[in-house]
Amino acid sequence: METLKNLWSSRKLCDVVLRVSRSKYHCHRAVLASFSPFFTGLLLGDFKEGQDKNVWLNDVSSKIVDELLTYVYTGSFTVTRSNVERLVHTATLFQLPLVVTTCCRYLSKQLCVENCFGIWVFAEAYCCLNLAEEARCLALDSLPRAARVGDLDVLSFDHVLFLITDERCVWCTEVLYEVVMQWARGERTRREHHLLALMRCLDLSRVNQDFFNHQIKKDPFLNMSPECLQLVLDAEQEMNERKQRRLPGELIAQVGGTCYDQTTGEVHNISYIDCLDVKKNSRVVLTDLPPSLDTGNCYLNVLSIDDAIYVLSSMERLQYDSEKEMEFWRYSTSSDTWARLPDPLTFHEGHCGFVAVQGRIYAIGSNLLAEKDQFYYEAYTLRDNCWSMVPPVPHTVHKIVAVSCQDKLVVLGYYEGWSKNYYIQTRHRGTWDYYEVEAYHGGKPQFQAACVGTRIYLLPTLGRLLKQMCAFDVETSEFYMVPVPSYSPLQCGMTVLDGQVVVTGGRDQAVSAYSSNAVEAYDSDGKKWVRIGWQGEPVRRAHSCVTIPNCQWIQQRLEKQEHTEKEENN
């Protein structure tokens, strides 16, 4: 290579001059032909350039040609952000695959959410298939943020169609709708003529009702098209029919948790959601959790709104450059579908205050801690499908419990871990209020709680030993003693069913075994717990419980499971 470099720099034995604009490069036909099939055909073939001393090159930059000739004669070249695209263009023209590969590796290292759309389109244009797939996967995995901070306008109709129809796309219809509308409006080019074809690929009946009413039905862009408007009306009809298919009564849904294998003595994660019909004492699995939530280092924060179960996961993945990650999912029990929602703005480690209040879902604090000077306080608005920051609590509290009570967000916790100072902090109409009360016991409340009327029921860690749990009344600002459940309250699931606090599963505090599969409800009039059913095998703990409306397909599955069990017993 040193000899070639010297021959080139000294212009010895040069037999061709490449002309690019005003620049001239004295080269050797044999050297160029040996490196590039393009130059082989151009300089050694039957073309006019095969006989001419001067060969003109069009549609290329002189700086890039100089860089590639340096590679030909020295074996090295420099890739930068400013020249990488032109290098790929010219190297593709000159048929220099090693240069293209090197540029693709460079672009792969530069790939991020902000540029994934542009790199995807660029890589496809030059048949860089691996780079195109890498950029496409990143765009799919980070679609809401990529659409917000990236250049969505560079995508073609086919690119957008791929994004919203790819089987790997797990994003909710709200996200896909926003992507389609943002692209169709276009910053540089309006694309109304493509809107109908894209809208037909979206199941608008699966969006949240608030989002449908405020974003879709009122969008003037859709109302301009009779065909698009008909799609909206059809979706609304399907949503109404789905509600009509609901059955009276509510069911208990249990999410995640762990179970004990009596044969091996091992503890296993439960990676599905099941439901209990306590009136018929029947149980059936509804759905598996998404694969990304089925990990040993994943904490699940769970709540339900109407027929939807929302799961905010907090996980640490050591194999990634970023060890911390959060995902936000919605499971629709009416349609039996999972969909991923936009990720939170900040990281909430472990269990946080996770509660729904008046059309907003709040994520408060981290690791059962709410600090007044931190910034992990945010709310997801259903009608807008986005997160926004909210002011922090006035006082730092530990072992927090967050609930919705009387249409207010209530955050309860101990002041700096001191068990006798208990702060009640409420947020209503954008303003925090607080007051301090004296806790009646020295135990710490478990992270799950339930609210009935004006009372917030808390299950203390030491409740079984003290033979008492407690309820805080937000009207009287006092704690009231409540009998502890008869069976196993520690790490149980807690929810409200038919106006009563219900607990499922868990274990006795004094032993490590999974000691009970009882389902108990608190009778506030009789001031006692009543067993209302049994939790089917496997008995679980550290799970979350919510209530969901009954519907036809769930009832059919429960009846089928009940019939199967009867046949097995006979």
TORBADREN-580128 format. One record per residue: z, x, y of N, C-alpha, C in turn; residue in one letter. Coordinates in steps of 0.2 Angstrom, whole numbers, plus 2048, in hexadecimal, padded with zeros to 3 digits. Atoms other than C-alpha are relative to their C-alpha. Layout:
ZXYZXYZXYA...
REM end
This chain:
8008047FA800800800800804806M8007FC7FA80380E80C7F9803801E8077FD7FF7F18158097FC7FA804T8048067FD7EA80380D802800807L7FE8017F97F580281D7FD805804K8037FB7FC7EF8138237F97FF801N8078017FF7DD80F8207FF7FA805L8018067FB7DF7FE829802802807W7FE7FE7F97E88068387FC805803S8057FB7FE7DC8148397F97FE801S8078048007CD8088377FB8047FCR8047FD8047C681482A7FD7FC7FAK8038048057B980D81E7FF7F9801L8008077FF7BA7FC8267F97FE800C8078028007AA7F28237FF7F9802D8018077FD7AE7E182B8057FF805V7FB8017FA7B67DB83B8017F8800V7FE8087FF7BF7CA83B8017FF807L8008027F97BD7C184B8047FA801R7FC8067FF7CB7B58508017FF808V8008017F97C87AE8627FE807803S8017FA7FC7C97BE86D8028067FCR7FE7FA8047D17C985F7FB8027FBS8057FD8067C87D58538058047FCK7FC7FC8057CF7DC8437FB8037FBY8057FC8047C67EA83A8038007F9H7FE8008077C87E88277FB8027FBC8047FE8067C17EC8167FF7FA7FCH8028068047B87DF80D8038007F9R7FD8008077BE7E57FC8077FE800A7F98028007D07E48018017F9801V7FF8077FF7CF7D38087FE7FC7FAL8028038067C57CD7F98058007FAA7FB7FF8067D27D47ED8067FC801S7FA8047FF7E07CA7F57FE7F8801F8018077FF7D77BA7F97FA7FD7FDS8068038027CB7AF7F07FB7FD806P8048027FA7C67A88017FC805803F8047FA7FD7C07B98077FB8027FBF8057FE8057B87BC7F67FA7FC801T8068047FF7AC7AE7F97FD801806G8038007FA7AA7B080B7FD807801L8037FA7FE7A77C380C7FC8037FAL8047FD8057A07C77FB7FB7FB7FDL8048058027967B77F87F9800803G8078017FD7857B17FE8007FD807D8008037F978B7AA80E7FE806805F8027FC7FA7857B181F805806801K7FB7FB7FF7967BA8218008067FBE8007FB8047937C48127FB806802G8047FB7FD7867CE81C802802807Q7FE7FE7F978D7CE82D806805801D7FA7FC7FF7987DB8348067FC803K7FB8047FD7A17CF83F8017F97FCN7FF8078047A97BF8368057FD805V7FC8057FC7B07B18418047FC7FCW7FC8048047BF7A883B8037FA805L7FE8057FB7C37978438067FC7FDN7FA8048017D278B8438068047FDD7FA7FC8027DE799841802804806V7FE7FC7FA7E97A384D8008077FFS8007F98007E77B58518068037FES7FA7FE8027F97B884F8028007F9K7FF8018077FA7B183E7FB8047FCI8057FB8047EA7BA838803807800V7FD7F98007F27CA83E8068017FBD7FA7FF8058027C68347FE8007F9E8038008077F87C28247FD8067FEL8037F98017EE7D28268058057FFL7FB7FB8017FE7DB8278037FF7F9T7FE8018078037D38177FB8037FBY8057FD8047F37D880F8008077FFV8007F88007F47EA8148068037FFY7F97FD8018077ED8138047FC7FBT7FC80480580D7DF8078067FD803G7FB8037FD8197D88147FE7FC806S8028047FA8197CB8228077FC802F7FA8037FD8267C282D7FF7F8801T8008077FF82A7AF82C8057FE805V7FB8027FB8327A783B7FF7F8801T8008077FF8357958407F97FE804R8058017FC82779784D7F98017FCS8077FF80381979D8417FF7FD7F9N80180180781D7968307FB7FB7FEV8058068028127868317F9803801E8077FD7FF8037908387FF8057FAR8017FC80680679D82A7FE7FC7FAL80280480580679081D7F87FD800V8078037FE7F67888257FB8067FEH8057FB8017ED7998258008037F9T8007FE8067F379F8157FD7FC7FBA8048058047ED78F80D7F9801800T8077FF7FE7DC7928157FE8067FCL8027FA8037DC7A480F8018017F9F7FE8008077E279F7FE8058067FEQ7FA7FB8017F27AB7FE8067FC7FEL7FA8048027FE7A17F3807803800P7F97FD7FF80C7AE7F48027FF807L7FE8017F980C7AC8078037F9800V7FE80780080D7998058077FF7FCV7FA80080481B79B7F8806802804T7FB7FD7FC8257A68038027FC806T7FF8057FA82379A8128047FA7FEC7FD80580382878C8078088017FFC7F97FE801838795802804800807R7FC8007FA83C7988148017F9803Y7FF8067FD8397868198057FC7FCL7FB80380484478180A807801803S7FA7FE7FD85278B8128027FD806K8008037F984F7838238017F87FFQ80080780184F77181B8067FD802L7FA8047FE85B7658237FF7F9801C8028077FE85D7538277FC7FF806V8048017FA8567558387F98027FFE8087FE80084575D8327FD7FE7F9N8038028078437558207FA7FC800C8068048008367488257FA805802F8057FC7FE82C75582E7FD8057FBG8017FB80582D7628207FD7FC7FAI8038048068297558137F87FE802W8078017FE81975081C7FC806800V8037F980081476281F7FF8037F9F8017FD80781776780D7FB7FC7FCA80580480380D7598077F9801802E8077FF7FD7FE75D8127FD8067FDA8037F98037FD76F80B8028007F9Y7FF80080780176A7F98068047FEC7FA7FC8028127737F98047FB7FCC7FD8058038187677EC8088007FFL7F97FF80182976E7E88047FF807N7FC8017FA82E76F7FA7FF7F9803L8018077FE82775D7FD8057FC7FDA7FB8038048327577EF807801803E7FA7FE7FD8417607F68027FC806E7FF8037FA83F7598078007F87FFA80080880283B7478008077FE7FER7FA80180384B7487F6806800806C7FB8007FB85574D8058007FA805L8028067FB84D73F8108037FA7FCA7FD806804852732802808800800L7F87FF8018647398008037FF807D7FD8007F98677398137FC7FB804S8058047FC85C72B8198037FD806L7FE8037F9867722826801806805P7FF7FA7FB86B73382E7FA803802R8067FD7FF85A73A82C7FC7FB805A8048057FB85272A835803800807A7FD8007F985F72C8437FF806804R8017FA7FC85D73E8477F98047FEV8077FD80184C74383F7FA7FD803G8068037FD83A73F8447FD7FC7FBD80280580583773083A7F87FE802L8068027FD82772D8457FA8047FCD8057FC80381E73B83B7FD7FD7F9V80180380781E73182B7FA7FB800L80680580080E7278268037FA7FCS7FF80680480E71681E8028017F9F7FF7FF80780E71D80D8078047FFD7FA7FD80181D7288108067FB801H7FB8058008277198168017FC7FAV80080480682270F8088038037FAL7FD7FD80582771C7FC808800801F7F88007FF83971D8048037FA7FEL7FD80680183C70B8037FF7FD7F9I8028038078357087F18028057FBT7FE7FB80583A7197E88067FD7FCD7FB8028048457157D9806804801E7FA7FC7FF8517227DE8037FE807R7FD8027FA85471A7EF8067FB7FFC7FA8048018667127EE8037FD807V7FD8027FA86870E8007FF7F8801W8008077FF86C6FC8067FA7FD803C8068037FD85E6F080C801801808T7FF8007F88666F181E7FD807802E8037F97FE86270481E7F9800800V8087FF8008507028187FD7FB805L8038057FB84D6F3824800804807Y8007FC7FA8536FF8327FB805801E8057FA80084870D82D7F97FD801V8068037FF83970182B7FE7FE807V8008037FA83C6F983C7FF806805M8007FA7FB83F70A8457F98037FFQ8077FD80182E71183D7FB7FB803W8068057FE824701841800800808A8018007F98297018537FD807803R8037F97FF825714854802802808G7FF7FD7F982971F8637F9802803E8077FE7FE8177258647FB7FB7FER80580580380D71885A8037FA7FDT7FE8068038117068577FC7FE7FAR80380180780D7008458017F97FER7FF80780280F6ED8457FC7FE7FAE8058028058006EC8398038027F9H7FD7FE80780B6F482B8067FD7FFH7F980380081B6EA82E8007FC7FAL7FF8058058176DC8228008037F9L8017FD8078126E78138078047FFA7F97FD8018236F18158057FB7FFL7FB80580082D6E28188007FC7F9M8008038068276DA8088038047FAR7FC7FC80482F6E97FF807800800C7F98007FF8406E58058037F97FEL7FC80680284C6D87FE8057FE805D7FC8027FA8536D180E8067FC7FEL7FB80480185E6C58058068047FDS7FB7FC8038696D37FF804804806R7FC7FD7FA86F6D88118067FC801V7FA8037FE8806D48187FE7FA805N8028057FC8806C3820800801807Q7FF7FF7F98866C98317FA804802D8067FC7FE8786D68317F97FC800F80680480086B6C982C8007FB806F8008047FA8706BD83A7FF803806N8007FD7F98726C98487FA805801H8057FB7FF8656D68447F97FE7FEQ8068018038576CF8397FD7F9803I8028077FD8566BC83F7FE801807K8028007F98566C18517FC806802K8057FA7FE84A6D08507F97FD803D8078037FD83B6CB85C7FA8037FDP8067FC8038306D88537FE7FC7FAF8028048068316CD8437FE7F9802L8028077FE8306BD84C7F97FF803N8078007FD81F6C28537FB7FF7FAM8048018068186C18418027FA7FCS7FF8068048176B08388028027F9P7FF7FE8078166B9827807804800E7F97FD8008266C482B8057FB801C7FB8057FE82F6B58328017FC7F9L80080480682B6AC8218058047FBQ7FC7FC8048336BB8188077FF801L7F98017FE8436B98228027F97FEV7FD8078028446A681F8018007F8L7FF8008078416A980C8068047FED7FA7FC80184F6B680C8067FC801A7FA8047FE85B6AA8158017FA7FAE7FF80580585769C8088038037F9Q7FD7FD80585B6A87FA807802800E7F97FF7FE86B6AD8028047FA7FFM7FD80680087069B8038007FD7F9N80080280786B6977F18058047FCE7FC7FC8048756A67EB8087FE801R7F98037FE88569F7F48017F97FCK80080680488168E7EB8028017F9Q7FF7FE8078826977DA8078027FFR7F97FE80189469C7DD8047FA7FDR7FC8058038A16937D3807800803L7FA8017FD8B268D7D88058067FEP7FB7FB8028C169A7D87FE807801G8017F87FF8C36AD7D98018037FAE7FF7FC8068C36BB7CD803807803L7FE7F97FE8CC6CC7CD7FB8057FEI8047FA8018C16DB7CE804806800A7FD7F98018C86EC7C87FB806801Q8057FA7FE8C06FC7CF8038067FEV7FF7F98018C170D7C78078007FCG7FA7FF8038D27147C28008057FAG7FF7FB8068D871E7B28037FC7FBT7FD8038068DC7197A18038057FBC7FD7FB8048E67217937FD7FF7F9Y8028008078DF7257818058017FCD7FA8008048ED7217757FE8057FAQ8027FC8068E372B767801807802T8007F97FE8E173B771805802805T7FB7FF7FB8EE73977E7FD803807G8037FE7F98E173D78C7FF7FB804E8018047FB8DE73579C7F9800802V8078007FE8CD72F7A17FF7FC806H8028057FB8C57287B07FC7FA7FEN8048068018BE7177B07FB7FF805I8068007FC8AD7167B77FC7FA801S8048067FF8A97047B98057FB803Y7FC8067FD8AF6F37C18007FB7FBI8008068048B56E57B68037FB804D7FD8067FD8BB6D47BA8057FC7FBC7FB8048048CA6C97B47FF7F9803L7FF8087FF8CA6B67B38077FF7FDD7F98018028DD6B47B28017F97FDV7FF8068028DB6A27AF7FE7FF7F9K8038008078D16A479F8028067FCK7FE7FA8038D96B579B7FA8047FDN8067FC8028C86BD79A7FE805804S8027FA7FD8C06CD79F7FA8027FER8077FD8018AF6D57A17FE805805V8037FA7FB8A76E57A87FA7FD804V8068027FB89C6E17B77FB805801L8057FB7FE8946F17BB8038077FFT7FE7F98008957047B9800802808D8007FD7F989A70E7C97F9804801L8067FB7FF88B7187D18028077FDP7FF7FA80288A7297C9804805804P7FD7FC7FC8907327D88077FE801S7F98027FF8A07287D88048017F9L7FD7FF8068A472C7C68018087FFD7FE7F98018AC73D7C8807801801T7F97FF8018BD7447C5803801807G7FD7FE7FA8BF74A7D77FE7FB806N8028057FC8BA7397DF8067FB801C7FB8057FF8C672E7E87FD7FA803Y8048067FE8C171C7EA8057FB805L7FC8057FC8C77117F97FC7F97FFN8048068028C26FF7F58037FA804V7FE8067FE8C26EE7FD7FA7FB7FFL8058058018B86DD7FC8007FC806S8018057FB8B06D28087FB7FB7FDI8048068038A96C18027FE8037F9D8027FE80789F6C67F27FE807800D8027F980089D6D87F68068057FFA7FB7FB8018A86E77F07FE806804I8027FA7FC8A86F67FC8048057FDY7FD7FA8038AC7077F57FF806805V8017FA7FC8AF7168018038067FCL7FE7FA8058B07267F6801806804S7FF7FA7FD8B77367FB8018057FBS8007FB8058B37457F17FF807802M8017F97FF8B37587F07FC8037FAE8057FE8058A47607E77FF808802R7FF7F97FF8A77737E57F98037FFL8067FD8018957767E07FB7FF806Q8048007FA88E7717F1802804805Y7FE7FC7FB88E77B8008057FD804D7FA8047FD89876D8088047FD7FBS7FB8028068A776A7FD8027F9801E7FD8077FF8AB7598057FA7FB802K8068048008A074A8048037F9800E7FD8078008A37378077F97FC7FFM8058058018987288018037F9801E7FE8077FE8997168067FB7FB7FCF8048048048937097F98027F9800W7FE8078018926F67F77FD7FD7FAR8028048068916EC7E78007F9802Y8018077FF88B6DB7E98017FC7F9S7FF8038078936D07DB7FB7FA7FFT8048058008876C27DF7F98027FCS8077FE8038776CC7DB8018067FBS7FF7FB80587F6D97D07FC807802D8047FA7FD8786E87DB805804804T7FC7FB7FC87F6F87E27FB802806W8047FE7FA8796FE7F3804805804A7FC7FB7FC87E70E7FD7FF7FE807R8008017F988370B80F800806804L7FF7FA7FC88371781D8078047FFP7F97FD80189072581B804800806D7FB8007FA89F7268267FE806805P8027FA7FC89E7328358058067FFL7FC7FB8018AD73C8308038007F9T7FE7FF8078B57428208087FD7FFF7FA8038018C473881A8028027F9H7FF7FD8068CC74280C8057FC7FCE7FC8048058D47397FD8007F9802G7FF8077FF8DB7288008017FF808H7FF8017F98DA7218128017F8801C8008077FE8DD71081B7FA7FD800G8078038018CE7068158017F8800F7FE8078008CF6F481B7FA7FC805V8058047FC8C36E68228037FB804A7FD8047FB8C76DD8327FB7FD804V8058047FB8BC6D083B7F9804800Q8077FD8008AB6D78357FF807801G8007F98008B06E98368048037FAR7FD7FD8058B56F5828803807803I7FD7FB7FD8C270282E8018067FBY7FD7FA8048C5714827805803804A7FB7FD7FC8D571A82D8048067FDI7FC7FB8028DD72B82B7FD8047FAG8027FC8068DC73781C8068027FCS7FA7FE8048E773A80D8067FC801N7FB8057FF8F272B811804803807L7FD7FD7FA8F57348227FC7FE806L8038027FA8F172D833803804806A7FD7FC7FB8F373A8417FD7FD807E8028027FA8F27358537FB804804K8047FB7FC8E87448597FA8027FCD8057FE8048DB74484C7FA7FB801Q8068047FF8C973C84B7FD7FD7FAF8028048068C873483A8027F9800Y7FF8088008C97228407F97FD802Y8068037FF8B971883F7FF7F97FDE8018078028B270783C7F97FF7FEA8078028028A27018337FF7F8802Y8018077FE89B6F183B7FB7FD7FCT8048038058936E682F7F97FD803L8068027FD8876DE83B7FB805803R8057FA7FD8806EF8427FF8057FAD8017FC8068816F8831801808803N7FE7F97FD88970883A807801801C7F97FE7FF89971183C801802808W7FF7FE7F98A171484D808803800S7F97FD7FF8B171E8528047FB803M7FB8047FC8C1715857806804802V7FA7FC7FE8D071B8608058017FAP7FB7FF8058DE7238558067FC801P7F98047FF8EF71B852804803805V7FC7FD7FB8FC71E85F8058057FDP7FB7FC8039087268537FE8037F9H8017FD8079067328448047FD7FBT7FC80380690C7298347FD8037FAV8027FD80790C72F8228017FA7FBH8018058059097258127FE7F9803K8028067FC8FF71881C7FE7FB7FBI8038068038FA7078167FD7FC806V8048047FB8EC6FE8207FE7F97FDA8028078028EA6EB81E7FD7FC806V8028057FB8E26DC8278057FB800S7FB8057FF8EF6D082D7FF7FC806C8018057FA8EC6C18397FB803804Q8067FD7FD8DB6C983D802806804D7FF7FA7FD8E36D98428008067FBK7FF7FA8058E26EB83B807802801L7F97FE8008F46F08368008067FCV7FF7F98048F8702832808801800V7F97FE80190970582B8028077FDL7FF7FA803911715827807803803G7FA7FC7FE9207218297FF805805Y8007FB7FA92372B8398018077FDY7FF7F980292073D8348038017F9E7FD8008079267398228077FE800G7F98028009377348278017F87FEW80080680493B72581C8037FA804S7FC8067FD94671B8287FC7FE806K8048027FA93971B8377F97FD7FDN80680380392B70F8327FC7FD806Y8048027FA91D70C83F7FB7FA7FEY8058058019136FC83F7FB800806I8057FF7FB9036FF8497FA7FB7FFQ8058058018F66F184C7FB801805T8067FF7FB8E56F18547FD7F9800R8038077FF8DE6E185B7FC800807H8058007FA8CF6DF867800807804R8017FA7FD8CD6F1869806804803G7FA7FD7FD8DF6F586E8068017FAT7FB7FE8058ED6FE8638077FD803W7F98027FE8FF6F78648048037FAD7FC7FE80590E6FD85B8077FF801Y7F98018009206FB8578048037FAY7FC7FC80692E70484C8057FB7FDE7FB8048049386FB83F8048057FBV7FC7FC8059457018337FF7FE7F9E8018028079407028218067FF7FCA7FA80280494C6FA8158028057FAY7FF7FC80694A7078077FE807802H8027F97FF94771A8057FA8017FCG8067FE8039377187FB7FA800804G8068007FD92671B8007FB7FA7FDK80580680291970C7FF7FA8037FCP8067FE80390B70E7F37FA7FF804Q8068017FB8F97107FB7FD7F9800F8038078008F46FE7F58057FB803Q7FC8057FD8FB6EF7FE7FC7F9800A8038077FF8F76DC8008037FC805A7FD8047FA8F96D080E7FF7F97FEC8008088018FD6BD80C8037FD806V7FD8037FA8FF6B381C802806805G7FD7FB7FB90A6BE8288038057FCT7FC7FB8049116C881A7FC8057FDR8047FB80390B6D98148058037FBI7FC7FE8059116DD8037FF8077FEY8007F88019156F07FF8048017F9L7FD7FE8069196F77EE802807800L7FD7F98009257067F07FF8047FAP8007FB8069247157E58067FF7FCT7FA8018039367127E18027F97FFL7FE8078009357007E08037FE7F9G7FD8028079386FF7CD8078027FFR7F97FE8019487097CE8047FC805L7FC8047FC94E6FF7DD8007F97FFL8018078029496EF7D57FE7FB806K8038037FA9416EA7E67FA803802Q8057FD7FB9316EB7EF8017FC806M7FF8037FA92E6E58007FA7FC803C8058037FC9246DA80C802800807A7FF7FF7F99226DD81E7FD7FA804F8038067FD9206CD8297FE802807D8027FD7F99166D18398027FB805V7FD8057FB91D6C1842807802801E7F97FF7FF92F6C583F802808801T7FF7F980092D6D883F8058037FCS7FB7FF8059386D98307FE8017F9E8028008089386DF81E8047FB7FDF7FD80580493C6D38118008037F9Y8007FE8079426D87FF7FC7FB7FCM8048048059376D27F18018037F9V7FF7FD80693A6D47DF7FA8047FDP8067FB8039306E27D67FD7FC7FAV8038038069236DC7C98048027FAP7FC7FF80692A6DA7B87FE8057FBS8037FB80591F6E67AF7FF807804Y8017F97FE9176F67B67FD801807S8038017F99156F77C97FC807802P8027FA7FD91170A7CB7F98017FFL8077FF8008FF70E7CF7FC7FA7FDQ8038068038FA6FC7CB7FA7FE805C8048037FC8EC6F27D38037FA804G7FC8057FC8F16E67E17FB7FC804M8058047FC8E76D77E98037FA801T7FE8077FF8E96C57EE7FB7FB7FDV8048058048E36B77E38037F9801L7FD8067FE8E56A57E8806800804D7FA8007FC8F16A97F58068047FEG7FB7FC8038FC6B47EA7FF8077FFQ8017F98018FF6C67E98008017F8V8017FF8078F96CC7D87FF8087FEV8017F98028FB6DD7CF7FE8007F9V8037FF8068F26E47C08018077FET8007FA8038F56F27B4806805803G7FB7FB7FE8FF7027B98048027FBG7FB7FE80590D70A7B1807800802R7F98007FE92070B7B1801807803D7FF7FA7FC9267187BD8048057FBQ7FC7FC80493271F7B07FD8047FBA8047FD8069257237A37F9801802V8077FF7FE91472A7A47FB7FC7FCS80580480490C71E7977FD7FA804A8038067FD90171079C8047FA7FDY7FB80480390F7037997FE7F9800S8018078009086F279D7F97FE802S8068037FF8F86E879D8017F9803N7FF8077FD9006D97A67FD800807A8028027F98F96D07B58057FB803V7FA8047FD9076C97C07FE7FE807E8008037FA9076BE7CF8077FF803A7F98017FD9156BC7DC8007F9803Y7FF8077FE91B6AA7DE805801806D7FB7FF7FA9226AB7F08057FA801S7FB8057FF92A69A7EF8068017FBD7FA7FF80593469E7DF802807800G7FE7FA7FF9356B07E58018047F9K8007FD8069316B77D47F88027FEK8077FF8029226BF7CB7FF7FC7F9W8028048059196B57BE7FA8047FCV8067FD80490D6BD7B07FB7FA800R8068058008FC6B47B27FB8027FBI8057FE8048F26BE7A68018077FDG7FF7F98028EF6CE79D7F9804802W8057FB7FF8E46DD7A17FD8027FAQ8037FE8068D76E07948008087FFG8007F98018D66F178C7FA803803E7FA7FB7FF8D66FF7928047FE806P7FC8017FA8E56FD79C800805805V8017FB7FB8E37067AC805800805R7FC7FF7FA8EC70D7BB7FC803805R8037FC7FA8E87157CC7F97FC801A8078047FF8DA7077CE8017FC806H8008057FA8D66FB7DC7FE7F97FDS8018068028D66E97DB7FE7FC806C8028057FA8CD6DC7E67FE7F97FCV8028068038C86CA7E47F97FE802T8078027FF8B66C37E37FF7F97FEI8028078028AE6B27E27FD8007F9P8048018078A96AC7D17F97FD801N8078028008976A97CE7FD7FF7F9C80380280788B6A47C08008057FBQ8027FB8048866B47B98068047FDW7FA7FD8038986BB7B88037FB7FBI7FD80580589E6AB7B07FD8007F9Q8037FF8068916AC7A38018067FCQ7FE7FA8048956BE79F8077FF7FDR7F98018028A86B979E8007FC7FAL8008048068A46AB7927FD8037FAE8037FC8058996B67888058057FCK7FB7FB8038A66C37868067FD7FDQ7FB8048038B36B67827FE7FD7F9E8038028078A86AF7747FF8067FBH8007FA8058A56C176D8078017FDT7F97FE8038B86C476C8027FB7FBE7FE8058058BB6B47637FD8017FAK8037FF8078AE6B87568038067FDE7FD7FA8038B56C97548077FF7FDE7F98028028C76C27527FF7FC7F9N8018048068C06B67457FD8047FAN
REM end
